[in-house]
């Protein structure tokens, strides 16, 4: 396994661990937890948990009183989660075009649902997704290498 592949696996496991961290447990007092905005949002809004800071680069419209990490005094700690839609490499262009059209038609209905759950819809052209993914991978591989994180 190459060093970059190991770093990508570690990054994936790191995020799975973060998202699997329970936020509210009735029998145990949880003092700190990291969760995705959609996962934490119901607990913060209901008062069961207090949002200390959000890892995105800007405040969430759903919890505007929760500062970003930079605003909370920890600059340069930004972790934006994202979802991309992918198709197999040999998918015919006509099928890709039809999928893009269907997605574009569904965005007016889906956008409020994402926003209600603390998300943001960004309609990114397929040609921009690949460089974005490469940029994200490069960023996290650099962080993993600089931190000396290894797969043991």
C-alpha positions as CSV (number, residue, x, y, z in Angstrom):
1,X,0.0,0.0,0.0
2,X,1.5,3.4,-1.0
3,X,2.0,6.1,1.6
4,X,-0.7,8.3,0.0
5,X,-3.2,5.4,0.0
6,X,-2.4,4.8,3.7
7,X,-3.0,8.5,4.4
8,X,-6.4,8.3,2.6
9,X,-7.4,5.2,4.5
10,X,-6.5,6.9,7.8
11,X,-8.4,10.0,6.9
12,X,-11.5,7.9,6.1
13,X,-11.2,6.1,9.4
14,X,-10.7,9.4,11.2
15,X,-13.9,10.8,9.9
16,X,-15.9,7.6,10.5
17,X,-14.7,7.7,14.1
18,X,-15.7,11.4,14.4
19,X,-19.2,10.7,13.0
20,X,-19.7,7.6,15.1
21,X,-18.9,9.5,18.4
22,X,-22.2,9.5,20.4
23,X,-23.2,13.0,21.3
24,X,-25.8,12.4,23.9
25,X,-25.9,9.3,26.1
26,X,-28.5,9.2,28.9
27,X,-26.4,7.3,31.4
28,X,-23.1,9.0,30.7
29,X,-22.3,12.7,30.9
30,X,-20.6,13.6,27.6
31,X,-18.3,16.5,28.1
32,X,-16.9,16.8,24.6
33,X,-17.9,15.4,21.2
34,X,-17.3,16.1,17.6
35,X,-20.2,15.4,15.2
36,X,-21.4,16.6,11.8
37,X,-23.7,19.5,11.8
38,X,-26.8,17.5,10.8
39,X,-26.0,15.0,13.5
40,X,-25.6,17.6,16.2
41,X,-28.2,20.0,15.1
42,X,-31.2,18.5,16.8
43,X,-29.4,18.3,20.2
44,X,-28.1,21.8,20.0
45,X,-31.5,23.2,19.0
46,X,-33.3,21.3,21.8
47,X,-30.8,22.5,24.4
48,X,-29.5,18.9,25.1
49,X,-26.1,19.9,23.9
50,X,-24.2,23.2,23.6
51,X,-22.4,24.0,20.4
52,X,-19.0,25.4,21.2
53,X,-17.7,25.9,17.7
54,X,-18.4,24.7,14.2
55,X,-15.6,23.3,12.0
56,X,-16.8,24.9,8.7
57,X,-15.3,28.1,7.4
58,X,-18.5,30.0,8.0
59,X,-21.3,29.9,10.6
60,X,-24.3,27.7,10.0
61,X,-27.6,29.5,9.2
62,X,-29.3,26.9,11.4
63,X,-27.2,27.6,14.5
64,X,-25.9,31.2,13.9
65,X,-24.9,31.7,17.5
66,X,-22.3,28.9,17.3
67,X,-19.0,30.5,16.2
68,X,-16.5,29.0,13.8
69,X,-13.3,27.6,15.2
70,X,-11.4,30.7,14.0
71,X,-13.9,32.9,15.8
72,X,-13.5,30.7,18.9
73,X,-9.7,31.3,18.9
74,X,-8.5,28.3,16.9
75,X,-7.5,29.7,13.5
76,X,-7.0,27.5,10.4
77,X,-9.1,24.6,11.7
78,X,-11.7,24.1,9.0
79,X,-13.2,20.8,8.1
80,X,-16.0,21.1,5.6
81,X,-17.7,17.8,4.8
82,X,-19.1,17.3,1.4
83,X,-21.0,14.8,-0.7
84,X,-20.4,14.2,-4.4
85,X,-22.3,12.1,-6.9
86,X,-20.2,9.7,-9.0
87,X,-20.8,7.4,-11.9
88,X,-18.7,4.6,-13.3
89,X,-15.8,5.8,-15.5
90,X,-17.3,4.4,-18.7
91,X,-20.8,5.7,-18.2
92,X,-22.0,7.1,-21.6
93,X,-22.0,10.9,-21.8
94,X,-25.8,10.9,-22.6
95,X,-26.5,9.1,-19.3
96,X,-24.3,11.6,-17.4
97,X,-26.2,14.5,-19.0
98,X,-29.5,12.9,-18.1
99,X,-28.4,12.5,-14.5
100,X,-27.2,16.1,-14.3
101,X,-30.5,17.3,-15.7
102,X,-32.5,15.2,-13.2
103,X,-30.3,16.4,-10.3
104,X,-30.7,20.1,-11.4
105,X,-34.5,19.7,-11.6
106,X,-34.5,18.2,-8.0
107,X,-32.3,20.9,-6.4
108,X,-35.2,23.4,-5.7
109,X,-36.8,20.7,-3.6
110,X,-33.7,19.3,-2.1
111,X,-31.9,22.5,-1.2
112,X,-34.3,23.5,1.6
113,X,-34.1,20.0,3.0
114,X,-30.3,20.2,3.1
115,X,-30.3,23.7,4.6
116,X,-32.9,22.7,7.2
117,X,-30.4,20.1,8.4
118,X,-27.4,22.4,8.5
119,X,-26.1,21.7,5.0
120,X,-25.5,23.8,2.0
121,X,-26.1,22.8,-1.6
122,X,-23.4,23.8,-4.1
123,X,-24.1,22.9,-7.7
124,X,-20.6,22.0,-8.9
125,X,-20.0,21.2,-12.5
126,X,-18.4,17.8,-13.1
127,X,-15.2,19.4,-14.5
128,X,-14.7,21.2,-11.2
129,X,-15.4,18.2,-8.9
130,X,-12.2,16.3,-9.9
131,X,-9.8,19.2,-9.1
132,X,-11.8,19.9,-5.9
133,X,-11.3,16.2,-4.8
134,X,-7.6,16.3,-5.6
135,X,-7.2,19.5,-3.6
136,X,-9.0,18.0,-0.6
137,X,-6.9,14.9,-0.8
138,X,-3.7,16.8,-1.1
139,X,-4.6,19.0,1.9
140,X,-5.4,16.0,4.2
141,X,-2.4,13.9,3.0
142,X,-0.1,16.9,3.9
143,X,-1.7,17.2,7.3
144,X,-1.4,13.5,8.0
145,X,2.2,13.4,6.9
146,X,3.1,16.5,8.9
147,X,1.5,15.1,12.0
148,X,3.4,11.8,11.5
149,X,0.1,9.8,11.6
150,X,0.8,6.2,10.6
151,X,-1.2,3.1,10.2
152,X,0.0,0.6,12.8
